[in-house]
Amino acid sequence: MESFKHQSTEYIEFELRELENVFALVLMGAFVGIPSPPTTLVIRLMPHMVREIKVMHQRAVDLDDVFAEVAGMFDID
């Protein structure tokens, strides 16, 4: 049972990280050519995005293979 709780927690944490990345990408999308929300909205949300920007920066530094990470979580060889 403990193993199931641990694995479930890992799945939720992984999804949270991915949703944070998507949120940051939507707001900062103009930097990579994706249409973004109005600039005034982005500017107002910026002070609240410190953590998301750090997460996005760390993901860029790590450049992990997301599919490999998912496969590792599901024990796919």
N, C-alpha and C positions, 0 to 999 in steps of 0.2 A: 504494500500500500504506500509506503514511504517513497519508493521508487516512482510510482505513478504521480505522486504529488510533486516530486522534484522535476520530472519530465514535463508535467503540465505547466509548472512555473517557468521552465525554460522556454516553452512555446509562447507563453504570454509575454515574457520579457523580450523575446525576439520580435514578436509582432509590435510591441510598443516601440522598440527601436526603429523598426521599419516605418511605422506611422509617423514618428517624429521626423524621420528623413523626408517623407513625402510632404509633411506640413512645411518643413523648411524649404524644400524644393519649390513648392507652390508659391510661397511668399518671396523667395529669392530667385525665382525662375527667370527673370529678366536677364540675369547674369549668364545664363546658359542658353538663352534664346527661346524659352518657353513663355507664352503669354502669362502675365502675372496680374494680380488684383491691382486696383488703383494705388498709385504711389502714396497717397495720403494714408490709406489703410495700412500699408506696409510700414510706413514711418511710425505710425502710432503703435504698431505691434512690436517693433524692433526692440524696445527695452525689455520686453517679456520673452524674447527669443534667445537670450544668452546661452542657455543650456542647449537649445536646438542647434545653434551655430557651432558650438563646441562639438556636439555629436556629429554634425555634418563634416566638420573639419577632420575629426578623427577618422571617420569613414573614408574620406579622401586619402588620408595618410596610410591607412591600413590596406585599402583596396582589396578587401576580402571578396572572394567569390561567393555571392549570396546563395547560389544553387548548391555549392558544396557545403555551406553552413546548414542549409535546410536538409540536405541529404545526410549530413552527420547527425542531425537531431533525430531523424527517423531511422537511423542505422541502416541506410541504404549503401550497399557496397558497389 
